[in-house]
Amino acid sequence: MITKRIIPCLDVRDGRVVKGVNFSGLSDVSSPVELAKYYSDNGADELVFYDITASSEGRAIFTDILREAAKSVFIPLTVGGGIQSVADFDRVLKCGADKVSVNSGAIQNPQLIAEAARRYGSQCVVISADVKRVDGVFRVFAKGGRENTGLEAISWICQCVALGAGEVVLNSIDTDGVKKGFDMEMLRAVSEAVQVPVIASGGAGKIEDFVDLFRTLPKVDAGLAASIFHFGEVKIPDLKAKLKENNIPVRI
């Protein structure tokens, strides 16, 4: 049986890890390099780095921090933010990333997914979808959750997978930072629509939220969270012990 992955997310702005609620009200947390090493040493299965203002500021993703972090971690590293071209994929991968996450860049040019998948393989291309309910419809948002694209989320994600995305990170803006549990309705809709790994993001507040996630939606491959790990509210070894206790397969 495939083990479920636990993935801390590092949202980076101006060289620091930050965290907010519903994609706003950001507060400073820590050094991304120190935090990445801590998670690598303490049981995380993967790490996700997002340069959260790269797209909205129209600039390239940080590379110095990424290089330094990649040297100190020994688990897969997914990096996103400001990915607009195959050249951006190339640069990030050469800095030490294992996978590249694309959101706004794919919305502007869906063929970017196909081009990157052809060059680097689908396993390297992650579609990160920031999704929020608008009048009862799941809508895709761009530029760090600031811009409603009008795209219906499920069909958009299916299109991205058809173009070659090998993994989906589903970020629920509605539950982001609220700590009341993952967005089960949204996750169910996506995990039933695609045949690639789906990573749940947004809403984890306690260990039981991960237990509920994997029990309720066994098709979901991984749980991603930020503040509960950053502030020590949940320690990854404790989380994995509880998952194993509940017969949910994890790497210990």
C-alpha positions as CSV (number, residue, x, y, z in Angstrom):
1,M,0.0,0.0,0.0
2,I,1.3,3.5,-0.9
3,T,2.3,5.5,2.2
4,K,0.6,8.8,2.8
5,R,2.9,11.8,2.8
6,I,3.1,14.6,5.3
7,I,4.4,17.8,3.7
8,P,5.2,21.1,5.5
9,C,4.7,24.2,3.3
10,L,7.1,27.2,3.5
11,D,5.5,30.4,2.2
12,V,8.4,32.7,1.6
13,R,8.3,36.5,1.3
14,D,11.3,38.8,1.4
15,G,13.5,35.9,2.4
16,R,11.4,34.9,5.4
17,V,8.7,32.2,6.0
18,V,5.4,33.8,6.6
19,K,1.8,32.6,7.4
20,G,-1.6,34.1,7.2
21,V,-5.3,33.3,7.2
22,N,-7.4,32.9,4.0
23,F,-4.2,34.0,2.1
24,S,-4.0,37.4,3.9
25,G,-2.7,39.0,7.1
26,L,0.8,37.5,6.8
27,S,3.1,37.3,9.9
28,D,6.8,36.4,10.1
29,V,7.7,32.9,11.2
30,S,11.4,31.9,10.6
31,S,14.3,31.5,8.2
32,P,13.3,29.2,5.4
33,V,16.7,27.4,5.4
34,E,16.7,26.7,9.1
35,L,13.0,25.5,8.9
36,A,13.7,23.3,5.9
37,K,16.5,21.6,7.7
38,Y,14.5,21.1,10.8
39,Y,11.7,19.4,8.8
40,S,14.1,17.3,6.8
41,D,15.6,16.0,10.1
42,N,12.2,15.5,11.8
43,G,10.2,13.2,9.6
44,A,8.7,15.3,6.8
45,D,8.3,13.3,3.6
46,E,8.6,16.3,1.3
47,L,8.8,20.1,1.5
48,V,7.0,22.7,-0.5
49,F,8.5,26.2,-1.0
50,Y,6.3,29.0,-2.4
51,D,7.7,32.4,-3.2
52,I,4.2,33.8,-2.5
53,T,4.6,37.3,-4.0
54,A,6.7,36.4,-7.1
55,S,3.7,36.3,-9.5
56,S,2.0,39.4,-8.2
57,E,5.2,41.3,-8.3
58,G,6.1,40.0,-11.8
59,R,9.5,38.8,-10.8
60,A,11.6,35.6,-10.9
61,I,11.6,33.2,-7.9
62,F,14.3,33.5,-5.3
63,T,17.3,31.3,-6.0
64,D,19.9,31.9,-3.3
65,I,17.6,30.7,-0.5
66,L,16.6,27.8,-2.6
67,R,20.1,26.7,-3.3
68,E,21.0,26.9,0.4
69,A,17.9,25.0,1.5
70,A,18.4,22.3,-1.1
71,K,21.9,21.6,0.2
72,S,20.6,21.0,3.7
73,V,17.6,18.8,3.0
74,F,17.4,15.1,2.0
75,I,13.8,14.8,1.0
76,P,12.0,15.9,-2.2
77,L,11.6,19.6,-2.6
78,T,8.8,21.2,-4.6
79,V,9.2,24.9,-5.5
80,G,6.7,27.4,-6.9
81,G,6.0,31.1,-7.3
82,G,6.6,33.2,-10.4
83,I,7.0,30.2,-12.7
84,Q,6.1,31.6,-16.1
85,S,8.3,29.7,-18.6
86,V,10.2,26.5,-19.2
87,A,13.3,28.6,-18.5
88,D,11.9,29.1,-15.0
89,F,11.5,25.4,-14.6
90,D,15.1,24.9,-15.7
91,R,16.5,27.5,-13.3
92,V,14.6,26.2,-10.3
93,L,15.5,22.5,-11.0
94,K,19.2,23.5,-11.3
95,C,19.0,25.2,-7.9
96,G,18.1,21.8,-6.4
97,A,14.3,21.4,-6.6
98,D,12.9,18.0,-7.5
99,K,9.5,19.2,-8.7
100,V,8.2,22.6,-9.9
101,S,4.8,23.9,-8.9
102,V,3.0,26.2,-11.3
103,N,-0.2,28.2,-10.9
104,S,-0.6,31.7,-12.4
105,G,1.9,30.9,-15.2
106,A,-0.2,27.9,-16.3
107,I,-3.4,30.0,-16.2
108,Q,-1.8,32.5,-18.5
109,N,-0.3,29.8,-20.8
110,P,-1.7,26.3,-20.3
111,Q,0.8,25.0,-22.8
112,L,3.6,25.6,-20.3
113,I,2.4,22.4,-18.6
114,A,2.7,20.4,-21.8
115,E,6.1,21.9,-22.7
116,A,7.6,21.3,-19.2
117,A,6.2,17.7,-19.0
118,R,7.7,16.9,-22.4
119,R,11.1,18.2,-21.3
120,Y,11.3,17.1,-17.7
121,G,8.6,14.4,-17.3
122,S,5.1,14.7,-15.8
123,Q,6.5,13.6,-12.4
124,C,8.3,17.0,-12.3
125,V,5.2,19.2,-13.0
126,V,2.9,20.0,-10.2
127,I,-0.3,22.1,-10.7
128,S,-1.0,24.2,-7.7
129,A,-4.7,25.3,-7.7
130,D,-5.8,28.1,-5.3
131,V,-9.6,27.5,-5.2
132,K,-12.4,29.4,-3.5
133,R,-16.2,29.1,-3.6
134,V,-17.8,31.9,-5.5
135,D,-21.7,31.7,-5.5
136,G,-21.4,28.0,-4.8
137,V,-19.0,27.3,-7.6
138,F,-15.3,26.3,-7.1
139,R,-13.3,29.0,-8.8
140,V,-9.6,29.2,-9.5
141,F,-7.7,32.2,-8.2
142,A,-4.4,33.5,-9.4
143,K,-1.6,35.7,-8.0
144,G,-1.6,34.3,-4.5
145,G,-5.3,34.2,-4.2
146,R,-5.8,37.8,-5.1
147,E,-7.4,37.5,-8.6
148,N,-10.5,35.5,-9.5
149,T,-9.8,34.0,-12.9
150,G,-13.4,32.9,-13.4
151,L,-12.2,29.4,-14.3
152,E,-14.3,26.5,-12.9
153,A,-11.8,24.6,-10.7
154,I,-12.5,20.9,-11.4
155,S,-12.5,21.3,-15.2
156,W,-9.4,23.4,-15.0
157,I,-7.5,20.8,-12.9
158,C,-8.6,18.1,-15.3
159,Q,-7.3,20.1,-18.2
160,C,-3.9,20.6,-16.5
161,V,-3.6,16.8,-15.8
162,A,-4.5,16.1,-19.5
163,L,-1.7,18.4,-20.5
164,G,0.8,16.6,-18.4
165,A,0.7,17.7,-14.8
166,G,1.7,14.7,-12.7
167,E,0.5,15.9,-9.3
168,V,-2.2,18.3,-8.0
169,V,-1.8,20.5,-4.9
170,L,-5.3,21.7,-4.0
171,N,-5.2,24.8,-1.8
172,S,-8.6,25.7,-0.4
173,I,-8.7,29.4,0.2
174,D,-11.9,29.0,2.2
175,T,-10.2,26.8,4.9
176,D,-6.6,28.2,4.7
177,G,-5.2,29.0,8.1
178,V,-8.6,28.5,9.8
179,K,-7.6,25.2,11.5
180,K,-11.0,23.7,11.4
181,G,-10.1,20.7,9.1
182,F,-9.4,20.1,5.5
183,D,-11.9,21.1,2.8
184,M,-13.4,17.6,2.3
185,E,-16.0,18.6,-0.3
186,M,-13.5,20.3,-2.5
187,L,-10.9,17.5,-2.1
188,R,-13.5,14.8,-2.8
189,A,-14.5,16.5,-6.1
190,V,-10.9,16.8,-7.3
191,S,-9.6,13.3,-6.2
192,E,-12.6,11.7,-7.9
193,A,-11.9,13.6,-11.1
194,V,-8.2,12.9,-11.7
195,Q,-5.9,9.8,-11.6
196,V,-2.8,11.6,-10.4
197,P,-1.7,12.2,-6.8
198,V,-3.7,14.9,-5.0
199,I,-2.2,16.8,-2.1
200,A,-4.6,18.4,0.4
201,S,-3.8,21.9,1.5
202,G,-5.6,24.4,3.8
203,G,-7.4,23.9,7.1
204,A,-5.3,21.5,9.2
205,G,-5.5,22.4,12.9
206,K,-4.8,19.2,14.8
207,I,-3.6,15.6,14.3
208,E,-7.1,14.3,14.0
209,D,-7.7,16.4,10.9
210,F,-5.1,14.3,9.1
211,V,-6.7,11.1,10.4
212,D,-10.1,12.3,9.2
213,L,-8.6,13.3,5.8
214,F,-7.1,9.9,5.0
215,R,-9.9,7.9,6.4
216,T,-12.6,9.9,4.6
217,L,-10.8,10.4,1.3
218,P,-8.4,7.4,0.8
219,K,-7.7,8.7,-2.7
220,V,-5.9,11.7,-1.3
221,D,-2.2,11.0,-1.3
222,A,-0.8,13.7,1.1
223,G,-1.6,16.3,3.6
224,L,0.1,19.7,3.5
225,A,0.2,22.2,6.3
226,A,2.1,25.2,7.5
227,S,1.4,27.1,10.7
228,I,0.6,24.0,12.9
229,F,4.0,22.7,12.1
230,H,5.8,26.0,12.2
231,F,4.5,26.9,15.6
232,G,4.9,23.4,17.1
233,E,1.2,22.8,17.5
234,V,1.7,19.4,15.8
235,K,5.0,17.5,15.6
236,I,5.4,15.3,12.6
237,P,6.6,12.2,14.5
238,D,3.5,12.4,16.8
239,L,1.3,12.9,13.7
240,K,2.8,9.8,12.0
241,A,2.5,7.7,15.1
242,K,-1.2,8.6,15.4
243,L,-1.8,7.8,11.7
244,K,0.0,4.5,12.0
245,E,-2.1,3.7,15.1
246,N,-5.2,4.3,12.9
247,N,-3.9,1.9,10.2
248,I,-3.0,4.7,7.8
249,P,0.3,3.8,6.1
250,V,3.1,6.3,6.6
251,R,6.9,6.3,6.5
252,I,8.2,6.3,10.0
